[in-house]
Amino acid sequence: MKVLVPVKRVIDFNVAVRVKADRTGVDLTNVKMSINPFDEIAVEEAVRLKEKGKASEIIAVSIGPVGAQETLRTALAMGADRAILVKHDGELEPLGVAKILKAVAMEEKPGLVILGKQAIDDDCNQVGQMLAALLDWPQGTFAAKVEIEEGSIAVTREVDGGLQTVSLKLPAIVTTDLRLNEPRYASLPNIMKARKKPIAEKTMADYGVDAAPRLKVLEVREPEKRRAGARVASATELVGKLRERGVI
Amino acid sequence: MAALVLAEHNNSSLDEATAKTVTAAAQISLPVHILVAGVNCAGVAGQAAKLAGVEKVLLADDARYANFLAEPMAELVLSRAAPYDAILAPATANGKNILPRVAAKLDVPQISEILAVESADVFRRPIYAGNAIQKVEAKGFKKIITVRVAAFAATPAGGNAAIETIPVAGDPELSRFVGENLSRSERPELTGARIVISGGRGLQSKDNFALIERIADRLGAAVGASRAAVDAGFVPNDRQVGQTGKIVAPELYIAVGISGAIQHLAGMKDSKVIVAINKDEGAPIFGVADYGLVADLFEALPEFEKALDR
């Protein structure tokens, strides 16, 4: 079974985000970029499935500028077999991404697509669900555990009250939550090996998909800042202050 | 035109997230209808009908909706979508699971986790874990929206909407419910609680969370946790407050032994009053706290509890 792993290049999660002075967006110049952490978990899970003999080939795919090659190299160094870069400069919305991924999935015919539940830049949490809809496949979102069975996959999901387990017919879409696994660090030999693995370059035109954004971003601004309040000397004083304030 | 709200419930009671989503819906399009889908959930429909200003409640009562699986739920929403210019769901695990599937089938974008309705077409939503706020315009197509419920007040009771039983939609039979493991707690739900007290890595063990739980019970508070505490296995995953966990905005938030990583702050910085108890006075959590106590939590918590008695 082939496994397709879509990965996104995003601002590294440790970088403090700065809003541009003209309020058109977030400043990306000279900022460290990395693989979206949830997608890294997806790559790790795909590699573990392959190690267990449940997956035959892992294909990483990214849609974005040339720089997204680095993101794909990360996935290849972790254990993906080959990669596809769909070159695109400019904004894309989750629905557009899902449409391109659908076209890739139709071509590659994976038995499973596994990807992060959300990207830590736009925080949309949509692509996996949308891709499942467009392909008419089942979806196991926010996965904490996955197990491949005969023709199906059991996905244990993080839901509001705890955990829910569903069984999905394959092919299926899985989106990863934080506790699915702890991604490995790529070893130096694997990083070297990854340089020789193939990255096929495609364009949007190759897939004939209209992925033009439909929402208009009018403005991006900083959130209202909270200011630090007072220090208290003891827990007793704290309880007194909270009573004065009327919150307890 | 009208707005449709997908109700959040557990087949026996309506979650307050629904009343908050109705508030957002009413600012976008009127009248507001609520769709209650589940099994043996007529009681839930009755509760939804009492929300002020709601015109109609649609009730789909069938075993296929018992566990709110995305595939049959999306088909049901799609079967009712035509007359509405906006379809909303709270940004709960269910809402986030189901609604993008609906949006894609309708070939329209989704606007996730709105914080405010500026006009019928313009919304504010957080990006980068709340470190930036985006204002987006959605014009010329059906609006599919999930709502960050902590940002909206609940619609009060006082209505008397008609309840209409609707037929089921097709079940694509792609998925099957296997089981669930839900934490049972007498304490209030994290996202709806008036007071939340959360523990972090500083608690050091699962057993030490009892210190927090005792105070929670005295205050009628919900118990939350940082990602570090969840990852360390001190508490189950559904207790996590943060960017990728629960987003809360209670009257009072007490952070104990939590340093205040960006991802945690994203989940609680809209609380009305924030208290931080931490022995590291340089902890970022103090930067957002109204009251900060630099102290060893193992001394501070018992003293806090004792002070509550006085």
Interface residues (C-beta under 8 A of the other chain):
Chain A: I11 F13 A16 V17 V19 V26 E93 P94 L95 A98 K117 Q118 I120 D121 D122 D123 C124 N125 Q126 V127 G128 Q129 M130 L131 A132 A133 L134 D136 W137 P138 Q139 G140 T141 F142 A144 A154 R157 E158 V159 D160 G161 G162 L163 Q164 T165 V166 S167 L168 K169 A172 D177 L178 R179 P213 R214 L215 K216 V217 L218 E219 V220 R221 E222 P223 R226 A228 G229 A230 R231 V232 A233 S234 A235 T236 L238 V239 G240 K241 L242 R245 V247 I248
Chain B: N10 N67 L69 A70 E71 A74 T92 A93 N94 K96 N97 I98 L99 P100 R101 V102 A103 A104 K105 D107 V108 P109 Q110 I111 S112 E113 V122 P126 I127 Y128 A129 G130 N131 A132 I133 Q134 K135 V136 E137 A138 K139 F141 P172 L174 S175 R176 F177 V178 G179 E180 N181 L182 S183 T191 I195 L219 R227 V230 D231 P236 N237 D238 Q243 T244 K246 E251 L252 I262 Q263 K269 K272 V273 I274 V275 I277 F286 G287 V288 A289 D290 Y291 G292 L293 V294 A295 E299 A300 L301 E303 F304 K306 A307 L308 R310
